[in-house]
Amino acid sequence: QVQLVESGGGLVQPGGSLRLSCGASGLTFSRTDMSWYRQAPGKERELVAALRAFYGTQYADSVKGRFTASRDNAKNAVYLQMNSLKPEDTAVYYCKAYRLAAGDDYWGQGTQVTVSS
């Protein structure tokens, strides 16, 4: 049974930082593409960062230079370091796993990030 559990969200002032974590279980992590998505109220869910198992990491233009995504295959975890946060970064952040062999994907429950003064 695949499980993804996010943590690290919260309330932060503009210009501040947060670090999100996502722990995965029930899958072969080294052969799984991981991604961070976010969904703001009234908006569609959007890709923030994609951490491919074999092809590196890509970022949405809106977060380039501010967010850094990383994965630790030994810990079955991915992280999203968010710096210079802006009010428009306010959203629920989700972790997604795509299993390359099975061709299926799974979502975490999400963690709320609120950027406000």
N, C-alpha and C positions, 0 to 999 in steps of 0.2 A: 504494500500500500504506500503510494507516494504521498509524502507530506512536505509542505513548505511552511515555514513559520518566520514571519518578519518581526522585527523589533527595532526600536531606536527612534521612533517618531516622537513628535512633541511640538511644543510652542517655542518659537525662537524669534528674536527681533530681526528686522532687515539687516543684512550684512553679517549675520551670525552663521554658525555651522551646526550641522548634525551629521551623524553617521548611522546609516541604516544597515541592518544585518538580516540575512535570510539563511536559515539553516534548512538543509534538505535531507530527507531520509527516504528509503525505499526505492532508490534508483542508483544506477552506475554513474556517479557524478562526473567522472572524467569524460564520459561519452554523452554528456547532456549540455545542450546550449542553454545558458541562463540569461535572463533579461530582467531589467527593471522597467516598469511602466508606471504611469500616474494618471489619475483621473480627477479633474477639478469639477466642482459643482456645475452642472449644466453643460459640461463638455464631454467629448468622447475620450476614451482611454487612449493615451499616446505613449509611444516608446521613448524611454529616456536613455537607456544604455543597453547594448547587447553584448554579452560576454560569450563569444563562441568557444566551443570546446577546442577547436583546432585553428580558428582563423582570427583570433585577436578580439579587440573590443571596439565598438563604434558608439558614437554619442549623437543625440539630437543636437541640432545647431543651437538650440536655446540654452543648452547647459554646457556646451564646450568651454573649456577653460575654467569652469567653476566646479563641476562635479567630476569625481574620479571613481570609476567602478573597478572592482577587483574580485578575484575568486581565489579560494584556497581549496584545492582538490583534496588535501589531506584532512581538512575539517568539514568537507561537504558544505561549504558556505560561500556566499557572495556578499559583497559589501558595497555600499554607495556612500562615499564621502562627499557631502554637499557643503560647499563654501560659498561665501558671498550671496547668501540666500536673499531672494526677492519676494515680495508679496505674491507675485504671479507664480511662484513655485508652490504655493499652497495647494495641496491635493492629497488624495489617498494614494500612497505608493504601494505598488504590488510587485511581487517577485513571481516570475514565470519560469518554468522548466520545460524544455522541449527535448524529449528523449530521441536521439538520432536513430537508434535501431528500431524502436517501436513506431516512430512517427506520431507520437501523441504529446499533448502538453497539459500542464497542471499549473494552477494558480494558488498563491498564498491568500490569506484572508485580508491582507492589506494593513498598512499602518498610516495613521493620519499625520501629516506634516502641515503645520500652520505657521506662516511667516507674517507677523504682525507686531506693530509697536503698541 
